Structures are given as C-alpha cells and as structure tokens.
Amino acid sequence: EEMVQRVTYRRTNSHATRSNRVEKVRTPGGKLVFQYRKKPVRGVKCGDAGCGVVLAGVKHLRPGTRSRVSKRVKTVNRAYGGNRCGNCVRNRIVRAFLIEEQKIVKSVLKAQKPAKAPKAGKKQNKSKK
C-alpha cells in the first residue's frame, strides 16, 4: 500500500480563497507540489450606463499587467477608444449633432417670427431626423 504524498501551500496564506487558488503538479524530479493559478481576466467593458459591452481590440489583462503594457494594447484609435464602445460613441456624436441642429432651427424660427406676421391656418413644417 503506497502512501499519498502530502502537499502544502508555498506562500503565507494558508486558506482556500479566490486569491490562493492552486493546482497539484508533478515536477520532473518526481515531487508533487502546488503551483499557483492566476485569477481569470475579464475584458474591459463599455463605460456608458446600461451598455457594459466588452470592448473589442482591447487586451484582457489583470490590473497590474495593464499598467505595464504599452498604450496601443489598452486602447483603440478612436474618440473614447478603450473606454466606450463604437455604438455608444456613434450615439454621442449623433445626439450632439441633433442638439446643435435643433438650436439652429430655433434661432431661424425666432428670426423669422418678427419679420412677418404668422398667417392663420398654416403650420411650419419641421423636418425631424
């Protein structure tokens, strides 16, 4: 009857926690040892409220590693690249454009109003985008 080899943690934390995950591995010398597993990495998510899409083109890295890699790994070449997804950026641009258009329409209508008196029964046709 063969005895099972006892394996102990190699670091100071002696509890089975999320940060202390281990795997039993047999070394080339025939010893059974614990090897520490790294935490699984999650992708960077879009920062817009209610979106939360994992960003394409941005590497999935642990925070410590992320601080050490170059900028091109952490971002994409676009406004809000590496922070917001493409759809959210598009929505922001369109919203800003429509708000500006609305301001222009308002100012044009204001300028036209004193110039001529409004005729009864006719409506101003505004195009909505």
KERO-974211 format. One line per 2 residues: number of its first residue (from 1); for each residue x, y, z of N, C-alpha, C, O, CB. Coordinates in Angstrom, 1 decimal, always signed. Atoms other than C-alpha are relative to their C-alpha. Last residue first. Glycine has a CB too. Layout:
residues N
NUM	X,Y,Z,X,Y,Z,X,Y,Z,X,Y,Z,X,Y,Z ~ ...
END
This chain:
residues 129
129	-1.0,+1.0,+0.4,-34.1,+63.5,-38.1,+0.1,-1.2,+0.9,+0.9,-2.1,+0.8,+1.4,+0.7,-0.1 ~ -0.6,+0.7,-1.1,-37.2,+65.6,-37.9,+1.0,-1.0,-0.5,+0.8,-1.7,-1.5,-1.1,-0.7,+0.9
127	-0.4,+1.4,+0.3,-38.1,+68.0,-40.6,+0.7,-0.6,+1.2,+1.6,+0.0,+1.8,+1.0,+0.0,-1.3 ~ -1.3,+0.3,-0.5,-40.1,+71.0,-39.4,+0.4,-1.4,-0.3,-0.3,-2.4,+0.0,+0.1,+0.2,+1.5
125	-0.4,+1.4,+0.2,-43.1,+72.2,-41.5,+1.5,-0.2,+0.5,+2.4,+0.4,-0.1,-0.1,-0.5,-1.5 ~ -1.4,+0.0,+0.4,-44.5,+75.5,-40.1,+0.4,-1.5,-0.1,+0.3,-2.2,+0.9,+0.9,+0.8,+1.0
123	-0.9,+0.5,-1.0,-48.3,+75.3,-40.0,+1.4,+0.0,-0.6,+1.6,-0.3,-1.8,-0.4,-1.4,+0.5 ~ -1.2,+0.6,+0.6,-50.7,+77.5,-41.9,+0.9,-0.5,+1.1,+1.1,+0.2,+2.1,+0.7,+1.0,-0.9
121	+0.3,+1.3,+0.8,-54.3,+78.0,-40.6,+1.3,-0.6,-0.6,+1.2,-1.8,-0.9,-0.9,+0.3,-1.0 ~ +0.8,+1.0,-0.7,-53.8,+81.7,-39.6,-0.2,-1.2,-0.9,-0.5,-1.1,-2.1,-1.4,+0.6,+0.4
119	+1.3,+0.1,+0.6,-50.9,+83.5,-41.1,-0.8,-1.1,+0.7,-0.3,-2.1,+1.0,+0.1,-0.2,-1.6 ~ +0.4,+1.3,+0.3,-47.9,+84.4,-38.9,-1.5,+0.0,-0.5,-2.4,+0.6,+0.1,+0.1,-1.0,+1.2
117	+1.1,+0.5,-0.9,-46.9,+88.0,-39.1,-0.4,-1.4,-0.4,-0.6,-1.7,-1.6,-1.2,+1.0,+0.0 ~ +1.3,+0.0,+0.6,-43.6,+88.6,-41.0,-1.0,-0.6,+1.0,-0.7,-1.5,+1.8,+0.0,-0.8,-1.3
115	-0.1,-0.5,+1.4,-40.1,+89.6,-39.9,-1.4,+0.0,-0.6,-1.7,+1.0,-1.3,+0.9,-0.9,-0.8 ~ +0.3,-1.4,+0.0,-40.8,+89.2,-36.1,-0.1,+0.6,-1.5,-0.7,+1.6,-1.7,+1.0,+0.8,+0.8
113	+1.2,-0.4,-0.6,-41.2,+85.4,-36.5,-0.3,+1.5,+0.0,-1.4,+1.9,-0.4,+0.0,-0.5,+1.5 ~ +1.0,-0.1,+1.0,-38.4,+84.7,-39.0,-1.3,+0.6,+0.6,-2.0,+1.3,+0.0,-0.4,-1.4,-0.6
111	-0.3,-1.1,+0.9,-35.5,+85.4,-36.6,-1.2,+0.2,-1.0,-1.4,+1.4,-1.4,+1.3,-0.3,-0.8 ~ +0.0,-1.2,-0.8,-37.0,+83.2,-33.9,+0.2,+1.2,-0.9,-0.5,+2.3,-0.7,+1.0,+0.0,+1.2
109	+1.4,-0.3,-0.2,-37.6,+80.4,-36.4,-0.2,+1.3,+0.8,-1.2,+2.1,+0.5,-0.7,-1.1,+0.8 ~ +0.6,-0.4,+1.3,-34.0,+80.6,-37.5,-1.5,+0.4,+0.1,-1.9,+1.4,-0.4,+0.2,-1.2,-1.1
107	-0.4,-1.4,+0.3,-32.8,+80.6,-33.9,-0.5,+0.5,-1.3,-0.9,+1.7,-1.4,+1.6,+0.0,+0.0 ~ +0.6,-0.9,-0.9,-34.9,+77.5,-33.1,+0.4,+1.5,-0.3,-0.5,+2.3,-0.4,+0.4,-0.3,+1.5
105	+1.4,-0.1,+0.4,-33.8,+75.7,-36.2,-0.7,+1.0,+0.9,-1.5,+1.8,+0.4,-0.7,-1.4,+0.1 ~ +0.0,-0.8,+1.2,-30.1,+76.4,-35.3,-1.5,+0.2,-0.5,-1.8,+1.3,-0.9,+0.8,-0.7,-1.2
103	-0.3,-1.4,-0.3,-30.6,+75.1,-31.8,-0.1,+1.0,-1.2,-0.6,+2.1,-1.1,+1.4,+0.1,+0.7 ~ +1.2,-0.5,-0.7,-32.3,+71.9,-33.0,+0.2,+1.5,+0.4,-0.7,+2.3,+0.2,-0.3,-0.8,+1.2
101	+1.0,-0.2,+1.1,-29.4,+71.3,-35.4,-1.2,+0.7,+0.6,-1.8,+1.6,+0.0,-0.3,-1.3,-0.8 ~ -0.5,-1.2,+0.7,-26.9,+71.6,-32.5,-1.0,+0.4,-1.1,-1.3,+1.6,-1.3,+1.4,-0.2,-0.6
99	+0.3,-1.1,-0.9,-29.0,+69.1,-30.5,+0.5,+1.3,-0.6,-0.3,+2.3,-0.5,+0.8,-0.2,+1.3 ~ +1.5,-0.3,+0.0,-29.1,+66.8,-33.5,-0.3,+1.1,+1.0,-1.2,+2.0,+0.6,-0.8,-1.3,+0.4
97	+0.3,-0.6,+1.3,-25.3,+66.9,-33.9,-1.4,+0.5,+0.0,-1.8,+1.6,-0.4,+0.3,-1.0,-1.1 ~ -0.6,-1.3,+0.0,-24.6,+66.2,-30.2,-0.4,+0.8,-1.3,-0.7,+2.0,-1.2,+1.5,+0.0,+0.2
95	+0.7,-0.8,-0.9,-27.0,+63.3,-30.3,+0.5,+1.4,+0.0,-0.3,+2.3,+0.0,+0.1,-0.6,+1.4 ~ +1.3,-0.3,+0.6,-25.4,+61.9,-33.4,-0.8,+0.9,+0.9,-1.5,+1.8,+0.4,-0.8,-1.3,-0.3
93	-0.3,-0.9,+1.1,-21.9,+62.1,-31.9,-1.3,+0.5,-0.7,-1.6,+1.6,-0.9,+0.9,-0.6,-1.1 ~ -0.4,-1.3,-0.6,-23.0,+60.5,-28.6,+0.2,+1.1,-1.1,-0.3,+2.2,-1.0,+1.3,-0.1,+0.8
91	+1.2,-0.6,-0.6,-24.8,+57.7,-30.4,+0.3,+1.4,+0.6,-0.6,+2.3,+0.4,-0.6,-0.9,+1.1 ~ +0.8,-0.4,+1.2,-21.7,+57.0,-32.6,-1.3,+0.7,+0.6,-1.7,+1.8,+0.1,-0.5,-1.2,-0.9
89	-0.6,-1.2,+0.5,-19.6,+56.9,-29.4,-0.8,+0.5,-1.2,-1.0,+1.7,-1.3,+1.5,-0.4,-0.5 ~ +0.3,-1.1,-1.0,-22.1,+54.5,-27.8,+0.7,+1.3,-0.5,+0.1,+2.3,-0.3,+0.6,-0.4,+1.4
87	+1.4,-0.4,+0.1,-22.0,+52.2,-30.9,-0.4,+1.2,+0.9,-1.1,+2.1,+0.5,-0.9,-1.2,+0.4 ~ +0.2,-0.8,+1.3,-18.2,+52.2,-31.1,-1.5,+0.5,-0.1,-1.7,+1.6,-0.5,+0.3,-0.8,-1.2
85	+0.1,+0.8,+1.3,-17.8,+51.0,-27.5,-0.4,+0.9,-1.1,-0.8,+2.0,-0.9,-1.1,-1.1,+0.2 ~ +1.4,+0.2,+0.5,-16.6,+53.4,-24.8,+0.0,-0.8,-1.2,+0.9,-0.8,-2.0,-0.7,+1.4,-0.2
83	+0.9,-0.4,-1.1,-13.4,+53.4,-22.7,-1.4,-0.1,-0.3,-2.2,-0.6,+0.5,+0.3,+1.5,+0.3 ~ -0.4,+0.7,-1.2,-10.6,+51.8,-24.8,-0.9,+0.4,+1.2,-0.6,-0.1,+2.3,+1.4,+0.3,+0.3
81	-0.5,+1.4,+0.3,-11.1,+54.4,-27.6,+0.5,-0.6,+1.3,+1.3,+0.0,+2.1,+1.1,+0.1,-1.0 ~ +0.4,+0.9,-1.1,-13.2,+57.4,-26.3,+0.5,-1.4,-0.2,-0.1,-2.4,+0.4,-1.5,+0.0,+0.1
79	+0.5,-0.8,-1.1,-12.6,+59.1,-29.7,-0.5,-1.0,+1.0,-1.3,-1.9,+0.7,-1.0,+1.1,-0.4 ~ +1.3,-0.6,+0.2,-10.9,+56.4,-31.9,-0.3,+0.9,+1.2,+0.3,+0.8,+2.3,-1.2,-1.0,-0.2
77	-0.3,-1.4,+0.6,-7.6,+54.6,-32.3,-1.3,+0.6,-0.4,-1.7,+0.7,-1.5,+0.9,-0.1,-1.2 ~ +0.2,+0.1,+1.5,-8.3,+51.6,-30.0,+0.0,+1.5,-0.5,-0.3,+2.4,+0.3,-1.4,-0.7,-0.4
75	+1.0,-0.8,+0.7,-6.9,+51.4,-26.5,-0.2,-0.4,-1.4,+0.5,-1.2,-2.0,+0.4,+1.5,+0.1 ~ +1.1,-0.4,-0.9,-5.1,+49.3,-23.9,-1.1,+0.8,-0.7,-2.1,+0.9,-0.1,+0.6,+0.7,+1.1
73	+0.6,+1.2,-0.4,-2.6,+47.4,-26.2,-1.3,+0.3,+0.8,-2.2,-0.5,+0.8,+0.9,-0.9,+0.9 ~ +0.7,+0.6,+1.2,-1.7,+50.5,-28.1,-0.7,-1.2,+0.4,-1.7,-1.6,-0.3,+1.0,-0.2,-1.1
71	+1.3,-0.6,+0.2,-0.8,+52.3,-24.8,-0.8,-0.7,-1.1,-2.0,-0.8,-1.0,+0.1,+1.5,-0.3 ~ +0.0,-1.3,+0.7,+2.1,+50.0,-23.9,-1.5,+0.4,-0.3,-2.4,-0.4,-0.1,+0.7,-0.2,-1.3
69	+0.0,+0.2,+1.5,+1.9,+47.3,-21.2,-0.1,+1.4,-0.7,-0.5,+2.4,+0.0,-1.1,-0.9,-0.4 ~ -1.4,+0.2,+0.5,+3.0,+47.8,-17.5,+0.0,-0.1,-1.5,+1.1,+0.0,-2.1,+0.6,-1.2,+0.6
67	-0.8,-1.2,-0.2,-0.2,+49.3,-16.1,+1.4,-0.1,-0.6,+2.0,+0.9,-0.8,+0.1,+0.2,+1.5 ~ +0.6,-1.1,+0.9,-2.3,+46.5,-17.7,+0.9,+1.3,+0.2,+1.2,+2.0,-0.8,-1.4,+0.3,+0.3
65	-0.6,+0.1,+1.3,-0.1,+43.9,-16.0,-0.4,+1.1,-0.9,+0.4,+1.6,-1.7,-0.4,-1.4,-0.6 ~ -1.5,-0.2,-0.1,-1.0,+45.1,-12.6,+0.7,-0.1,-1.3,+1.6,+0.7,-1.6,+0.6,-1.0,+1.0
63	-0.4,-1.4,-0.2,-4.7,+45.5,-13.5,+1.5,+0.3,+0.1,+2.0,+1.2,-0.4,-0.7,+0.5,+1.2 ~ +0.1,-0.3,-1.4,-5.0,+41.9,-14.9,+0.5,+1.5,+0.2,+1.3,+1.9,-0.5,+0.8,-1.0,+0.9
61	-1.2,+0.0,-0.9,-5.3,+41.9,-18.6,-0.4,+0.2,+1.4,-1.4,+0.9,+1.7,+1.0,+1.0,-0.5 ~ +0.5,+0.3,-1.3,-7.9,+41.3,-21.4,+1.2,-0.3,+0.9,+2.0,-1.2,+0.7,-0.9,-1.3,+0.0
59	-0.4,+1.2,-0.6,-6.5,+43.1,-24.4,-0.6,-0.2,+1.4,-0.8,+0.7,+2.2,+1.5,-0.1,+0.1 ~ -0.7,-0.3,-1.2,-8.5,+45.8,-26.0,+0.3,-1.3,+0.7,-0.6,-2.1,+0.9,-0.9,+1.0,+0.9
57	-1.3,-0.6,+0.3,-9.5,+45.4,-29.7,+0.8,+0.4,+1.3,+1.9,+1.0,+1.1,-0.2,+1.2,-0.8 ~ -0.8,+0.7,+1.0,-13.2,+44.8,-29.0,+1.3,+0.8,-0.2,+1.4,+2.0,-0.1,-0.7,-0.2,-1.3
55	-0.6,-0.8,+1.1,-14.6,+46.3,-25.8,+0.8,-0.9,-0.9,+1.7,-1.6,-0.4,+0.8,+1.2,+0.5 ~ -1.5,+0.2,+0.0,-16.8,+44.0,-23.7,+0.6,+0.7,-1.2,+0.2,+0.4,-2.3,+0.3,-1.5,+0.2
53	-0.6,+0.9,+1.0,-20.3,+45.6,-23.8,+1.5,-0.2,+0.2,+2.2,+0.8,+0.5,-0.4,+0.5,-1.4 ~ -0.8,+1.1,-0.6,-21.5,+47.2,-20.5,+0.5,-1.1,-1.0,+0.8,-2.2,-0.6,-0.8,-0.7,+1.0
51	-0.6,+0.7,+1.2,-24.2,+49.3,-22.1,+0.7,-1.2,+0.5,+0.3,-2.4,+0.4,+0.9,+0.9,-0.8 ~ +1.0,+1.0,+0.7,-26.7,+50.4,-19.4,+0.6,-0.7,-1.2,-0.1,-1.5,-1.8,-1.2,+0.7,-0.4
49	+1.0,+0.6,-0.8,-24.6,+53.5,-18.4,-1.0,-0.9,-0.8,-1.5,-0.5,-1.8,-0.9,+1.1,+0.8 ~ +1.3,-0.7,+0.1,-21.8,+54.1,-20.8,-1.0,-0.7,+0.9,-1.0,-2.0,+1.0,-0.5,+0.1,-1.4
47	+0.3,-0.8,-1.2,-18.4,+52.8,-19.5,-1.3,+0.7,+0.0,-1.7,+1.2,+1.0,+1.0,+1.0,+0.2 ~ +0.4,-1.4,+0.4,-18.0,+50.0,-22.1,-0.5,+0.7,+1.2,-1.3,+0.2,+2.0,-1.1,+0.0,-1.1
45	+1.4,-0.2,+0.4,-16.4,+46.9,-20.5,-0.2,+1.5,-0.3,+0.4,+2.4,+0.2,-1.0,-0.4,+1.1 ~ +0.4,-1.3,-0.4,-12.7,+45.9,-20.3,-1.4,+0.3,-0.6,-1.7,-0.1,-1.8,+1.0,+1.1,-0.6
43	-0.2,-1.1,+1.0,-12.4,+42.2,-20.7,-0.5,+1.3,+0.6,-1.3,+1.4,+1.5,-0.7,-0.3,-1.3 ~ +1.2,-0.4,+0.7,-12.2,+39.9,-17.7,+0.4,+1.1,-0.9,+1.3,+1.9,-0.7,-1.0,+0.5,+1.1
41	+0.1,-1.4,+0.3,-9.1,+38.0,-16.5,-1.3,+0.3,-0.8,-1.8,-0.5,-1.5,+1.2,+0.4,-0.9 ~ +0.4,-0.1,+1.4,-9.1,+34.7,-14.6,-0.2,+1.5,-0.3,-0.6,+2.3,+0.6,-1.4,-0.7,-0.2
39	+1.4,-0.3,+0.0,-7.0,+34.9,-11.4,-0.4,+0.1,-1.5,+0.3,+0.6,-2.3,-0.4,+1.3,+0.8 ~ +0.4,-1.4,+0.1,-3.6,+33.3,-11.8,-1.5,+0.2,+0.0,-2.2,-0.7,-0.5,+0.7,+0.7,-1.2
37	+0.8,-0.4,+1.2,-3.1,+29.8,-10.6,-0.2,+1.5,+0.0,-0.4,+2.0,+1.1,-1.3,-0.8,-0.2 ~ +1.0,-1.0,-0.2,-0.4,+28.9,-8.0,-0.6,+0.4,-1.4,+0.1,+0.7,-2.3,+0.5,+1.2,+0.7
35	-0.3,-1.2,+0.8,+1.5,+25.7,-8.4,-1.2,+0.9,+0.1,-2.3,+0.5,-0.1,+0.3,-0.5,-1.5 ~ +1.0,-1.0,+0.3,+1.3,+23.2,-5.5,+0.5,+1.0,-0.9,+1.6,+1.6,-0.6,-0.7,+0.6,+1.2
33	+0.0,-1.3,-0.6,+3.9,+20.4,-5.5,-1.3,+0.8,-0.4,-1.9,+0.4,-1.4,+1.2,+0.8,-0.4 ~ +1.3,-0.5,+0.2,+4.2,+16.6,-6.0,-0.1,+1.4,+0.7,+0.1,+1.5,+1.9,-1.2,-0.9,+0.5
31	+0.7,-0.5,-1.1,+7.8,+15.6,-6.4,-1.4,+0.5,-0.3,-1.6,+1.0,-1.5,+0.9,+1.2,+0.7 ~ +0.9,+1.0,-0.6,+9.0,+13.3,-9.1,-0.7,+0.5,+1.2,-1.5,-0.3,+1.8,+0.8,-1.2,+0.3
29	-0.7,+0.8,-1.0,+12.1,+15.3,-10.1,-0.9,-1.0,+0.7,-0.4,-1.7,+1.6,+0.6,+1.0,+1.0 ~ -0.9,+1.0,+0.6,+10.4,+16.4,-13.3,+0.8,-0.9,+1.0,+1.1,-2.0,+0.6,+0.9,+0.7,-1.0
27	-1.2,-0.6,+0.6,+7.7,+18.1,-11.1,+0.8,-1.1,-0.7,+0.6,-2.3,-0.5,+0.9,+0.7,+1.0 ~ -1.2,+0.9,-0.3,+4.3,+16.6,-10.5,+1.2,+0.6,-0.8,+1.1,+0.8,-2.0,-0.3,-1.5,-0.4
25	-0.9,+0.3,+1.2,+1.7,+19.3,-10.4,+1.1,-0.8,+0.4,+1.8,-0.6,+1.5,+0.5,+1.4,-0.6 ~ -1.1,+1.0,-0.3,-1.2,+19.9,-7.9,+0.7,-0.3,-1.3,+0.1,-0.7,-2.3,-0.6,-1.3,+0.7
23	+0.2,+1.2,+0.8,-3.1,+23.1,-8.8,+1.1,-0.9,+0.4,+2.3,-0.5,+0.5,+0.0,+0.3,-1.5 ~ -1.2,+0.8,+0.4,-3.6,+26.2,-6.6,-0.3,-1.3,-0.8,-1.5,-1.6,-0.9,+0.7,-0.5,+1.3
21	+0.3,+1.2,+0.8,-6.0,+29.0,-6.0,+1.3,-0.7,-0.4,+2.2,-0.1,-0.8,-0.8,+0.4,-1.3 ~ -1.0,+1.0,-0.3,-5.0,+31.5,-3.3,-0.3,-1.4,-0.7,-0.1,-2.4,-0.1,+0.0,-0.2,+1.6
19	-1.3,-0.5,+0.3,-6.7,+34.7,-4.4,+1.1,-1.0,+0.2,+2.3,-0.8,-0.1,+0.4,+1.3,+0.8 ~ +0.0,-0.3,+1.4,-10.1,+33.1,-4.5,+1.4,+0.4,-0.5,+1.8,+0.2,-1.6,-1.0,+1.1,-0.4
17	+0.8,-1.1,+0.4,-9.6,+31.6,-1.0,+0.2,+0.2,-1.5,+0.9,-0.5,-2.2,+0.5,+1.3,+0.7 ~ +0.4,+0.2,+1.3,-8.5,+28.2,+0.2,-0.9,+1.1,-0.5,-2.1,+1.0,-0.6,-0.8,-1.4,-0.2
15	+1.4,+0.3,+0.1,-6.7,+29.3,+3.3,-0.4,-0.1,-1.5,+0.2,+0.5,-2.4,-0.8,+1.1,+0.6 ~ +0.3,+1.5,-0.1,-3.0,+29.0,+4.2,-1.5,-0.3,-0.1,-1.9,-1.4,+0.3,+0.5,-0.5,+1.3
13	+1.4,+0.2,-0.1,-1.8,+32.4,+3.0,-0.3,-1.5,+0.0,+0.0,-2.2,-1.0,-0.8,+0.8,-1.1 ~ +0.4,-0.2,-1.4,+2.0,+32.6,+3.8,-1.5,-0.2,+0.2,-2.0,-0.6,+1.2,+0.3,+1.4,+0.4
11	+0.0,-1.5,-0.5,+3.1,+31.1,+0.5,-0.6,+0.1,+1.4,-1.1,-0.9,+1.9,-0.8,+0.8,-1.0 ~ -1.3,-0.4,+0.1,+4.1,+27.5,-0.6,+0.1,+1.5,+0.5,+1.2,+2.0,+0.7,+0.6,-0.1,-1.4
9	-0.1,-1.3,+0.7,+0.9,+25.8,+0.4,+1.4,+0.5,+0.1,+2.1,+0.2,+1.1,-1.0,+1.0,+0.6 ~ +0.3,-1.2,-0.8,+1.4,+22.2,+1.5,+0.1,+1.3,-0.9,+0.8,+1.3,-1.9,+0.9,+0.1,+1.2
7	-0.4,-1.2,+0.6,+1.3,+18.8,-0.3,-0.4,+1.2,+0.8,-1.6,+1.2,+1.3,-0.6,+0.1,-1.5 ~ +0.7,-1.1,-0.5,+1.3,+15.4,+1.3,+0.5,+1.3,-0.6,+1.7,+1.4,-0.9,+0.2,+0.1,+1.6
5	-0.9,-1.1,-0.4,+2.4,+12.5,-0.8,-0.8,+1.2,+0.5,-1.7,+1.6,-0.2,+0.9,+0.4,-1.2 ~ +0.2,-1.2,+0.8,-0.1,+9.6,-0.7,+0.9,+1.1,+0.5,+1.0,+1.4,+1.7,-1.5,+0.5,+0.0
3	+0.5,-1.2,-0.7,+1.3,+6.5,+0.9,-0.1,+1.1,-1.0,+0.6,+1.3,-2.0,+1.1,+0.4,+1.1 ~ -0.8,-1.2,+0.2,+1.5,+3.3,-1.2,-0.6,+1.2,+0.7,-1.8,+1.4,+0.6,+0.2,+0.3,-1.5
1	+0.8,-1.2,+0.0,+0.0,+0.0,+0.0,+0.9,+1.3,+0.0,+1.7,+1.5,+0.9,-1.0,+0.0,+1.2
END
